[in-house]
Amino acid sequence: MDAPSQQRILVGIDGSESSKEALRTGDRIARALDVPLVALMFWQGPPLYEGWATVDPDRPPAGSEEQLRSTVADVFGADIPAHVRAELLHGRAAARLVEESEDALMLVLGRRGHGGLRGSALGSVSNACIAHAHCPVLVVRH
């Protein structure tokens, strides 16, 4: 599939059930439009020391890549469709999603509600993306 980069659906994932539902929804949209789907997970550099061990701030924390693979596998199973790509990127999720949205057709996010009154409000990542993304944003309720 040689679609231009503007013709891709982005999905922000974090391993939560709401992000998995966003990935399912993003996949349905990508299939309907016959465009690539890119699942994005983010990490920030940890403090220079964790306990007694020195940590490389330029490498993702242990388990990040496994969490990315596991989240995608929970949605698609062992055989990831050819139109799906998953990436682990460095940076704050909200800022990087807004940046990545510059060349996207749509950004799909999960809504991490907590139930009750707190659950009626969107999280900070969703709010930032709705306010600043360069493409339409779909927030999926799980």
Chimera marker file (.cmm) of the C-alpha trace (Angstrom):
<marker_set name="trace">
<marker id="1" x="0.000" y="0.000" z="0.000" r="1" g="1" b="0" radius="0.5"/>
<marker id="2" x="1.792" y="3.136" z="-1.208" r="1" g="1" b="0" radius="0.5"/>
<marker id="3" x="-0.469" y="5.800" z="0.234" r="1" g="1" b="0" radius="0.5"/>
<marker id="4" x="1.012" y="9.213" z="1.030" r="1" g="1" b="0" radius="0.5"/>
<marker id="5" x="1.729" y="9.833" z="4.714" r="1" g="1" b="0" radius="0.5"/>
<marker id="6" x="-1.278" y="12.176" z="4.965" r="1" g="1" b="0" radius="0.5"/>
<marker id="7" x="-3.436" y="9.176" z="4.250" r="1" g="1" b="0" radius="0.5"/>
<marker id="8" x="-2.919" y="7.274" z="7.490" r="1" g="1" b="0" radius="0.5"/>
<marker id="9" x="-4.905" y="6.755" z="10.640" r="1" g="1" b="0" radius="0.5"/>
<marker id="10" x="-3.007" y="7.258" z="13.906" r="1" g="1" b="0" radius="0.5"/>
<marker id="11" x="-4.003" y="5.601" z="17.171" r="1" g="1" b="0" radius="0.5"/>
<marker id="12" x="-2.460" y="6.520" z="20.504" r="1" g="1" b="0" radius="0.5"/>
<marker id="13" x="-2.112" y="3.441" z="22.707" r="1" g="1" b="0" radius="0.5"/>
<marker id="14" x="-0.931" y="2.909" z="26.279" r="1" g="1" b="0" radius="0.5"/>
<marker id="15" x="-1.891" y="-0.690" z="27.034" r="1" g="1" b="0" radius="0.5"/>
<marker id="16" x="-5.245" y="0.200" z="28.601" r="1" g="1" b="0" radius="0.5"/>
<marker id="17" x="-8.527" y="-1.385" z="27.537" r="1" g="1" b="0" radius="0.5"/>
<marker id="18" x="-9.704" y="1.991" z="26.233" r="1" g="1" b="0" radius="0.5"/>
<marker id="19" x="-6.647" y="2.267" z="23.976" r="1" g="1" b="0" radius="0.5"/>
<marker id="20" x="-7.267" y="-1.263" z="22.686" r="1" g="1" b="0" radius="0.5"/>
<marker id="21" x="-10.818" y="-0.237" z="21.795" r="1" g="1" b="0" radius="0.5"/>
<marker id="22" x="-9.408" y="2.845" z="20.040" r="1" g="1" b="0" radius="0.5"/>
<marker id="23" x="-7.086" y="0.542" z="18.072" r="1" g="1" b="0" radius="0.5"/>
<marker id="24" x="-10.042" y="-1.642" z="17.012" r="1" g="1" b="0" radius="0.5"/>
<marker id="25" x="-11.983" y="1.453" z="15.936" r="1" g="1" b="0" radius="0.5"/>
<marker id="26" x="-8.994" y="2.909" z="14.114" r="1" g="1" b="0" radius="0.5"/>
<marker id="27" x="-8.550" y="-0.395" z="12.290" r="1" g="1" b="0" radius="0.5"/>
<marker id="28" x="-12.168" y="-0.386" z="11.086" r="1" g="1" b="0" radius="0.5"/>
<marker id="29" x="-11.734" y="3.164" z="9.772" r="1" g="1" b="0" radius="0.5"/>
<marker id="30" x="-8.375" y="2.389" z="8.125" r="1" g="1" b="0" radius="0.5"/>
<marker id="31" x="-9.822" y="-0.700" z="6.421" r="1" g="1" b="0" radius="0.5"/>
<marker id="32" x="-12.864" y="1.228" z="5.197" r="1" g="1" b="0" radius="0.5"/>
<marker id="33" x="-10.648" y="3.964" z="3.741" r="1" g="1" b="0" radius="0.5"/>
<marker id="34" x="-7.933" y="1.518" z="2.565" r="1" g="1" b="0" radius="0.5"/>
<marker id="35" x="-5.163" y="3.435" z="4.343" r="1" g="1" b="0" radius="0.5"/>
<marker id="36" x="-2.378" y="2.390" z="6.747" r="1" g="1" b="0" radius="0.5"/>
<marker id="37" x="-2.950" y="2.312" z="10.497" r="1" g="1" b="0" radius="0.5"/>
<marker id="38" x="-0.139" y="3.406" z="12.812" r="1" g="1" b="0" radius="0.5"/>
<marker id="39" x="-0.359" y="2.587" z="16.522" r="1" g="1" b="0" radius="0.5"/>
<marker id="40" x="1.826" y="4.920" z="18.586" r="1" g="1" b="0" radius="0.5"/>
<marker id="41" x="3.023" y="4.335" z="22.144" r="1" g="1" b="0" radius="0.5"/>
<marker id="42" x="5.261" y="6.825" z="23.938" r="1" g="1" b="0" radius="0.5"/>
<marker id="43" x="7.889" y="6.809" z="26.649" r="1" g="1" b="0" radius="0.5"/>
<marker id="44" x="9.807" y="9.488" z="28.503" r="1" g="1" b="0" radius="0.5"/>
<marker id="45" x="13.356" y="9.185" z="29.717" r="1" g="1" b="0" radius="0.5"/>
<marker id="46" x="13.490" y="7.975" z="33.330" r="1" g="1" b="0" radius="0.5"/>
<marker id="47" x="15.616" y="9.625" z="36.010" r="1" g="1" b="0" radius="0.5"/>
<marker id="48" x="19.301" y="8.917" z="35.579" r="1" g="1" b="0" radius="0.5"/>
<marker id="49" x="19.209" y="6.489" z="38.513" r="1" g="1" b="0" radius="0.5"/>
<marker id="50" x="16.553" y="3.925" z="39.370" r="1" g="1" b="0" radius="0.5"/>
<marker id="51" x="17.511" y="2.448" z="42.696" r="1" g="1" b="0" radius="0.5"/>
<marker id="52" x="21.187" y="1.629" z="42.462" r="1" g="1" b="0" radius="0.5"/>
<marker id="53" x="21.269" y="1.041" z="38.700" r="1" g="1" b="0" radius="0.5"/>
<marker id="54" x="22.272" y="3.679" z="36.181" r="1" g="1" b="0" radius="0.5"/>
<marker id="55" x="19.653" y="4.071" z="33.460" r="1" g="1" b="0" radius="0.5"/>
<marker id="56" x="20.238" y="5.223" z="29.889" r="1" g="1" b="0" radius="0.5"/>
<marker id="57" x="17.752" y="8.111" z="29.365" r="1" g="1" b="0" radius="0.5"/>
<marker id="58" x="17.885" y="7.542" z="25.590" r="1" g="1" b="0" radius="0.5"/>
<marker id="59" x="16.492" y="4.008" z="25.783" r="1" g="1" b="0" radius="0.5"/>
<marker id="60" x="12.890" y="3.052" z="26.571" r="1" g="1" b="0" radius="0.5"/>
<marker id="61" x="12.241" y="1.662" z="30.050" r="1" g="1" b="0" radius="0.5"/>
<marker id="62" x="12.358" y="-2.109" z="30.391" r="1" g="1" b="0" radius="0.5"/>
<marker id="63" x="9.128" y="-3.700" z="29.264" r="1" g="1" b="0" radius="0.5"/>
<marker id="64" x="8.000" y="-0.819" z="27.003" r="1" g="1" b="0" radius="0.5"/>
<marker id="65" x="8.528" y="-2.709" z="23.749" r="1" g="1" b="0" radius="0.5"/>
<marker id="66" x="6.840" y="-5.792" z="25.203" r="1" g="1" b="0" radius="0.5"/>
<marker id="67" x="3.862" y="-3.670" z="26.295" r="1" g="1" b="0" radius="0.5"/>
<marker id="68" x="3.584" y="-2.287" z="22.744" r="1" g="1" b="0" radius="0.5"/>
<marker id="69" x="3.706" y="-5.774" z="21.183" r="1" g="1" b="0" radius="0.5"/>
<marker id="70" x="1.302" y="-7.171" z="23.765" r="1" g="1" b="0" radius="0.5"/>
<marker id="71" x="-1.255" y="-4.386" z="23.263" r="1" g="1" b="0" radius="0.5"/>
<marker id="72" x="-1.232" y="-4.819" z="19.479" r="1" g="1" b="0" radius="0.5"/>
<marker id="73" x="-1.378" y="-8.623" z="19.805" r="1" g="1" b="0" radius="0.5"/>
<marker id="74" x="-4.361" y="-8.375" z="22.184" r="1" g="1" b="0" radius="0.5"/>
<marker id="75" x="-6.276" y="-6.592" z="19.428" r="1" g="1" b="0" radius="0.5"/>
<marker id="76" x="-5.067" y="-8.417" z="16.307" r="1" g="1" b="0" radius="0.5"/>
<marker id="77" x="-3.740" y="-11.749" z="17.546" r="1" g="1" b="0" radius="0.5"/>
<marker id="78" x="-0.454" y="-13.253" z="16.392" r="1" g="1" b="0" radius="0.5"/>
<marker id="79" x="-0.896" y="-12.254" z="12.732" r="1" g="1" b="0" radius="0.5"/>
<marker id="80" x="-0.759" y="-8.460" z="12.575" r="1" g="1" b="0" radius="0.5"/>
<marker id="81" x="-2.439" y="-7.215" z="9.366" r="1" g="1" b="0" radius="0.5"/>
<marker id="82" x="-0.117" y="-5.833" z="6.701" r="1" g="1" b="0" radius="0.5"/>
<marker id="83" x="-1.671" y="-2.341" z="6.884" r="1" g="1" b="0" radius="0.5"/>
<marker id="84" x="-0.846" y="-2.026" z="10.621" r="1" g="1" b="0" radius="0.5"/>
<marker id="85" x="2.411" y="-0.653" z="11.987" r="1" g="1" b="0" radius="0.5"/>
<marker id="86" x="3.273" y="-0.090" z="15.667" r="1" g="1" b="0" radius="0.5"/>
<marker id="87" x="5.904" y="2.356" z="16.890" r="1" g="1" b="0" radius="0.5"/>
<marker id="88" x="7.404" y="3.181" z="20.276" r="1" g="1" b="0" radius="0.5"/>
<marker id="89" x="8.415" y="6.847" z="20.303" r="1" g="1" b="0" radius="0.5"/>
<marker id="90" x="10.205" y="9.049" z="22.821" r="1" g="1" b="0" radius="0.5"/>
<marker id="91" x="8.393" y="12.035" z="24.319" r="1" g="1" b="0" radius="0.5"/>
<marker id="92" x="5.267" y="13.184" z="26.109" r="1" g="1" b="0" radius="0.5"/>
<marker id="93" x="2.223" y="11.505" z="24.585" r="1" g="1" b="0" radius="0.5"/>
<marker id="94" x="0.095" y="14.633" z="24.082" r="1" g="1" b="0" radius="0.5"/>
<marker id="95" x="2.849" y="16.709" z="22.496" r="1" g="1" b="0" radius="0.5"/>
<marker id="96" x="4.061" y="13.902" z="20.241" r="1" g="1" b="0" radius="0.5"/>
<marker id="97" x="0.538" y="12.945" z="19.109" r="1" g="1" b="0" radius="0.5"/>
<marker id="98" x="-0.115" y="16.565" z="18.127" r="1" g="1" b="0" radius="0.5"/>
<marker id="99" x="3.200" y="16.600" z="16.249" r="1" g="1" b="0" radius="0.5"/>
<marker id="100" x="2.498" y="13.292" z="14.486" r="1" g="1" b="0" radius="0.5"/>
<marker id="101" x="-1.015" y="14.475" z="13.565" r="1" g="1" b="0" radius="0.5"/>
<marker id="102" x="0.427" y="16.997" z="11.108" r="1" g="1" b="0" radius="0.5"/>
<marker id="103" x="0.491" y="14.362" z="8.400" r="1" g="1" b="0" radius="0.5"/>
<marker id="104" x="-2.458" y="12.177" z="9.400" r="1" g="1" b="0" radius="0.5"/>
<marker id="105" x="-5.975" y="11.731" z="8.120" r="1" g="1" b="0" radius="0.5"/>
<marker id="106" x="-7.339" y="11.119" z="11.637" r="1" g="1" b="0" radius="0.5"/>
<marker id="107" x="-6.172" y="10.552" z="15.213" r="1" g="1" b="0" radius="0.5"/>
<marker id="108" x="-8.048" y="7.993" z="17.321" r="1" g="1" b="0" radius="0.5"/>
<marker id="109" x="-7.716" y="7.876" z="21.112" r="1" g="1" b="0" radius="0.5"/>
<marker id="110" x="-9.262" y="5.917" z="23.929" r="1" g="1" b="0" radius="0.5"/>
<marker id="111" x="-11.059" y="7.647" z="26.746" r="1" g="1" b="0" radius="0.5"/>
<marker id="112" x="-9.823" y="6.605" z="30.140" r="1" g="1" b="0" radius="0.5"/>
<marker id="113" x="-12.886" y="7.429" z="32.231" r="1" g="1" b="0" radius="0.5"/>
<marker id="114" x="-12.923" y="6.604" z="35.942" r="1" g="1" b="0" radius="0.5"/>
<marker id="115" x="-16.675" y="6.298" z="36.395" r="1" g="1" b="0" radius="0.5"/>
<marker id="116" x="-18.958" y="8.723" z="38.179" r="1" g="1" b="0" radius="0.5"/>
<marker id="117" x="-18.267" y="12.433" z="37.941" r="1" g="1" b="0" radius="0.5"/>
<marker id="118" x="-14.510" y="11.949" z="37.314" r="1" g="1" b="0" radius="0.5"/>
<marker id="119" x="-15.337" y="9.626" z="34.417" r="1" g="1" b="0" radius="0.5"/>
<marker id="120" x="-17.338" y="12.327" z="32.660" r="1" g="1" b="0" radius="0.5"/>
<marker id="121" x="-14.189" y="14.379" z="32.025" r="1" g="1" b="0" radius="0.5"/>
<marker id="122" x="-11.603" y="13.645" z="29.350" r="1" g="1" b="0" radius="0.5"/>
<marker id="123" x="-7.991" y="13.044" z="30.283" r="1" g="1" b="0" radius="0.5"/>
<marker id="124" x="-5.194" y="15.503" z="29.650" r="1" g="1" b="0" radius="0.5"/>
<marker id="125" x="-3.895" y="13.720" z="26.517" r="1" g="1" b="0" radius="0.5"/>
<marker id="126" x="-7.339" y="13.631" z="24.887" r="1" g="1" b="0" radius="0.5"/>
<marker id="127" x="-7.985" y="17.268" z="25.785" r="1" g="1" b="0" radius="0.5"/>
<marker id="128" x="-4.637" y="18.408" z="24.388" r="1" g="1" b="0" radius="0.5"/>
<marker id="129" x="-5.143" y="16.480" z="21.155" r="1" g="1" b="0" radius="0.5"/>
<marker id="130" x="-8.682" y="17.756" z="20.659" r="1" g="1" b="0" radius="0.5"/>
<marker id="131" x="-7.466" y="21.318" z="21.153" r="1" g="1" b="0" radius="0.5"/>
<marker id="132" x="-4.231" y="21.167" z="19.147" r="1" g="1" b="0" radius="0.5"/>
<marker id="133" x="-4.168" y="18.262" z="16.666" r="1" g="1" b="0" radius="0.5"/>
<marker id="134" x="-3.770" y="19.085" z="12.986" r="1" g="1" b="0" radius="0.5"/>
<marker id="135" x="-6.386" y="16.516" z="11.911" r="1" g="1" b="0" radius="0.5"/>
<marker id="136" x="-9.776" y="15.324" z="13.134" r="1" g="1" b="0" radius="0.5"/>
<marker id="137" x="-9.668" y="13.546" z="16.508" r="1" g="1" b="0" radius="0.5"/>
<marker id="138" x="-11.984" y="10.701" z="17.482" r="1" g="1" b="0" radius="0.5"/>
<marker id="139" x="-12.162" y="9.814" z="21.179" r="1" g="1" b="0" radius="0.5"/>
<marker id="140" x="-13.563" y="6.321" z="21.666" r="1" g="1" b="0" radius="0.5"/>
<marker id="141" x="-15.463" y="5.487" z="24.819" r="1" g="1" b="0" radius="0.5"/>
<marker id="142" x="-14.757" y="1.983" z="26.130" r="1" g="1" b="0" radius="0.5"/>
<link id1="1" id2="2" r="1" g="1" b="0" radius="0.2"/>
<link id1="2" id2="3" r="1" g="1" b="0" radius="0.2"/>
<link id1="3" id2="4" r="1" g="1" b="0" radius="0.2"/>
<link id1="4" id2="5" r="1" g="1" b="0" radius="0.2"/>
<link id1="5" id2="6" r="1" g="1" b="0" radius="0.2"/>
<link id1="6" id2="7" r="1" g="1" b="0" radius="0.2"/>
<link id1="7" id2="8" r="1" g="1" b="0" radius="0.2"/>
<link id1="8" id2="9" r="1" g="1" b="0" radius="0.2"/>
<link id1="9" id2="10" r="1" g="1" b="0" radius="0.2"/>
<link id1="10" id2="11" r="1" g="1" b="0" radius="0.2"/>
<link id1="11" id2="12" r="1" g="1" b="0" radius="0.2"/>
<link id1="12" id2="13" r="1" g="1" b="0" radius="0.2"/>
<link id1="13" id2="14" r="1" g="1" b="0" radius="0.2"/>
<link id1="14" id2="15" r="1" g="1" b="0" radius="0.2"/>
<link id1="15" id2="16" r="1" g="1" b="0" radius="0.2"/>
<link id1="16" id2="17" r="1" g="1" b="0" radius="0.2"/>
<link id1="17" id2="18" r="1" g="1" b="0" radius="0.2"/>
<link id1="18" id2="19" r="1" g="1" b="0" radius="0.2"/>
<link id1="19" id2="20" r="1" g="1" b="0" radius="0.2"/>
<link id1="20" id2="21" r="1" g="1" b="0" radius="0.2"/>
<link id1="21" id2="22" r="1" g="1" b="0" radius="0.2"/>
<link id1="22" id2="23" r="1" g="1" b="0" radius="0.2"/>
<link id1="23" id2="24" r="1" g="1" b="0" radius="0.2"/>
<link id1="24" id2="25" r="1" g="1" b="0" radius="0.2"/>
<link id1="25" id2="26" r="1" g="1" b="0" radius="0.2"/>
<link id1="26" id2="27" r="1" g="1" b="0" radius="0.2"/>
<link id1="27" id2="28" r="1" g="1" b="0" radius="0.2"/>
<link id1="28" id2="29" r="1" g="1" b="0" radius="0.2"/>
<link id1="29" id2="30" r="1" g="1" b="0" radius="0.2"/>
<link id1="30" id2="31" r="1" g="1" b="0" radius="0.2"/>
<link id1="31" id2="32" r="1" g="1" b="0" radius="0.2"/>
<link id1="32" id2="33" r="1" g="1" b="0" radius="0.2"/>
<link id1="33" id2="34" r="1" g="1" b="0" radius="0.2"/>
<link id1="34" id2="35" r="1" g="1" b="0" radius="0.2"/>
<link id1="35" id2="36" r="1" g="1" b="0" radius="0.2"/>
<link id1="36" id2="37" r="1" g="1" b="0" radius="0.2"/>
<link id1="37" id2="38" r="1" g="1" b="0" radius="0.2"/>
<link id1="38" id2="39" r="1" g="1" b="0" radius="0.2"/>
<link id1="39" id2="40" r="1" g="1" b="0" radius="0.2"/>
<link id1="40" id2="41" r="1" g="1" b="0" radius="0.2"/>
<link id1="41" id2="42" r="1" g="1" b="0" radius="0.2"/>
<link id1="42" id2="43" r="1" g="1" b="0" radius="0.2"/>
<link id1="43" id2="44" r="1" g="1" b="0" radius="0.2"/>
<link id1="44" id2="45" r="1" g="1" b="0" radius="0.2"/>
<link id1="45" id2="46" r="1" g="1" b="0" radius="0.2"/>
<link id1="46" id2="47" r="1" g="1" b="0" radius="0.2"/>
<link id1="47" id2="48" r="1" g="1" b="0" radius="0.2"/>
<link id1="48" id2="49" r="1" g="1" b="0" radius="0.2"/>
<link id1="49" id2="50" r="1" g="1" b="0" radius="0.2"/>
<link id1="50" id2="51" r="1" g="1" b="0" radius="0.2"/>
<link id1="51" id2="52" r="1" g="1" b="0" radius="0.2"/>
<link id1="52" id2="53" r="1" g="1" b="0" radius="0.2"/>
<link id1="53" id2="54" r="1" g="1" b="0" radius="0.2"/>
<link id1="54" id2="55" r="1" g="1" b="0" radius="0.2"/>
<link id1="55" id2="56" r="1" g="1" b="0" radius="0.2"/>
<link id1="56" id2="57" r="1" g="1" b="0" radius="0.2"/>
<link id1="57" id2="58" r="1" g="1" b="0" radius="0.2"/>
<link id1="58" id2="59" r="1" g="1" b="0" radius="0.2"/>
<link id1="59" id2="60" r="1" g="1" b="0" radius="0.2"/>
<link id1="60" id2="61" r="1" g="1" b="0" radius="0.2"/>
<link id1="61" id2="62" r="1" g="1" b="0" radius="0.2"/>
<link id1="62" id2="63" r="1" g="1" b="0" radius="0.2"/>
<link id1="63" id2="64" r="1" g="1" b="0" radius="0.2"/>
<link id1="64" id2="65" r="1" g="1" b="0" radius="0.2"/>
<link id1="65" id2="66" r="1" g="1" b="0" radius="0.2"/>
<link id1="66" id2="67" r="1" g="1" b="0" radius="0.2"/>
<link id1="67" id2="68" r="1" g="1" b="0" radius="0.2"/>
<link id1="68" id2="69" r="1" g="1" b="0" radius="0.2"/>
<link id1="69" id2="70" r="1" g="1" b="0" radius="0.2"/>
<link id1="70" id2="71" r="1" g="1" b="0" radius="0.2"/>
<link id1="71" id2="72" r="1" g="1" b="0" radius="0.2"/>
<link id1="72" id2="73" r="1" g="1" b="0" radius="0.2"/>
<link id1="73" id2="74" r="1" g="1" b="0" radius="0.2"/>
<link id1="74" id2="75" r="1" g="1" b="0" radius="0.2"/>
<link id1="75" id2="76" r="1" g="1" b="0" radius="0.2"/>
<link id1="76" id2="77" r="1" g="1" b="0" radius="0.2"/>
<link id1="77" id2="78" r="1" g="1" b="0" radius="0.2"/>
<link id1="78" id2="79" r="1" g="1" b="0" radius="0.2"/>
<link id1="79" id2="80" r="1" g="1" b="0" radius="0.2"/>
<link id1="80" id2="81" r="1" g="1" b="0" radius="0.2"/>
<link id1="81" id2="82" r="1" g="1" b="0" radius="0.2"/>
<link id1="82" id2="83" r="1" g="1" b="0" radius="0.2"/>
<link id1="83" id2="84" r="1" g="1" b="0" radius="0.2"/>
<link id1="84" id2="85" r="1" g="1" b="0" radius="0.2"/>
<link id1="85" id2="86" r="1" g="1" b="0" radius="0.2"/>
<link id1="86" id2="87" r="1" g="1" b="0" radius="0.2"/>
<link id1="87" id2="88" r="1" g="1" b="0" radius="0.2"/>
<link id1="88" id2="89" r="1" g="1" b="0" radius="0.2"/>
<link id1="89" id2="90" r="1" g="1" b="0" radius="0.2"/>
<link id1="90" id2="91" r="1" g="1" b="0" radius="0.2"/>
<link id1="91" id2="92" r="1" g="1" b="0" radius="0.2"/>
<link id1="92" id2="93" r="1" g="1" b="0" radius="0.2"/>
<link id1="93" id2="94" r="1" g="1" b="0" radius="0.2"/>
<link id1="94" id2="95" r="1" g="1" b="0" radius="0.2"/>
<link id1="95" id2="96" r="1" g="1" b="0" radius="0.2"/>
<link id1="96" id2="97" r="1" g="1" b="0" radius="0.2"/>
<link id1="97" id2="98" r="1" g="1" b="0" radius="0.2"/>
<link id1="98" id2="99" r="1" g="1" b="0" radius="0.2"/>
<link id1="99" id2="100" r="1" g="1" b="0" radius="0.2"/>
<link id1="100" id2="101" r="1" g="1" b="0" radius="0.2"/>
<link id1="101" id2="102" r="1" g="1" b="0" radius="0.2"/>
<link id1="102" id2="103" r="1" g="1" b="0" radius="0.2"/>
<link id1="103" id2="104" r="1" g="1" b="0" radius="0.2"/>
<link id1="104" id2="105" r="1" g="1" b="0" radius="0.2"/>
<link id1="105" id2="106" r="1" g="1" b="0" radius="0.2"/>
<link id1="106" id2="107" r="1" g="1" b="0" radius="0.2"/>
<link id1="107" id2="108" r="1" g="1" b="0" radius="0.2"/>
<link id1="108" id2="109" r="1" g="1" b="0" radius="0.2"/>
<link id1="109" id2="110" r="1" g="1" b="0" radius="0.2"/>
<link id1="110" id2="111" r="1" g="1" b="0" radius="0.2"/>
<link id1="111" id2="112" r="1" g="1" b="0" radius="0.2"/>
<link id1="112" id2="113" r="1" g="1" b="0" radius="0.2"/>
<link id1="113" id2="114" r="1" g="1" b="0" radius="0.2"/>
<link id1="114" id2="115" r="1" g="1" b="0" radius="0.2"/>
<link id1="115" id2="116" r="1" g="1" b="0" radius="0.2"/>
<link id1="116" id2="117" r="1" g="1" b="0" radius="0.2"/>
<link id1="117" id2="118" r="1" g="1" b="0" radius="0.2"/>
<link id1="118" id2="119" r="1" g="1" b="0" radius="0.2"/>
<link id1="119" id2="120" r="1" g="1" b="0" radius="0.2"/>
<link id1="120" id2="121" r="1" g="1" b="0" radius="0.2"/>
<link id1="121" id2="122" r="1" g="1" b="0" radius="0.2"/>
<link id1="122" id2="123" r="1" g="1" b="0" radius="0.2"/>
<link id1="123" id2="124" r="1" g="1" b="0" radius="0.2"/>
<link id1="124" id2="125" r="1" g="1" b="0" radius="0.2"/>
<link id1="125" id2="126" r="1" g="1" b="0" radius="0.2"/>
<link id1="126" id2="127" r="1" g="1" b="0" radius="0.2"/>
<link id1="127" id2="128" r="1" g="1" b="0" radius="0.2"/>
<link id1="128" id2="129" r="1" g="1" b="0" radius="0.2"/>
<link id1="129" id2="130" r="1" g="1" b="0" radius="0.2"/>
<link id1="130" id2="131" r="1" g="1" b="0" radius="0.2"/>
<link id1="131" id2="132" r="1" g="1" b="0" radius="0.2"/>
<link id1="132" id2="133" r="1" g="1" b="0" radius="0.2"/>
<link id1="133" id2="134" r="1" g="1" b="0" radius="0.2"/>
<link id1="134" id2="135" r="1" g="1" b="0" radius="0.2"/>
<link id1="135" id2="136" r="1" g="1" b="0" radius="0.2"/>
<link id1="136" id2="137" r="1" g="1" b="0" radius="0.2"/>
<link id1="137" id2="138" r="1" g="1" b="0" radius="0.2"/>
<link id1="138" id2="139" r="1" g="1" b="0" radius="0.2"/>
<link id1="139" id2="140" r="1" g="1" b="0" radius="0.2"/>
<link id1="140" id2="141" r="1" g="1" b="0" radius="0.2"/>
<link id1="141" id2="142" r="1" g="1" b="0" radius="0.2"/>
</marker_set>
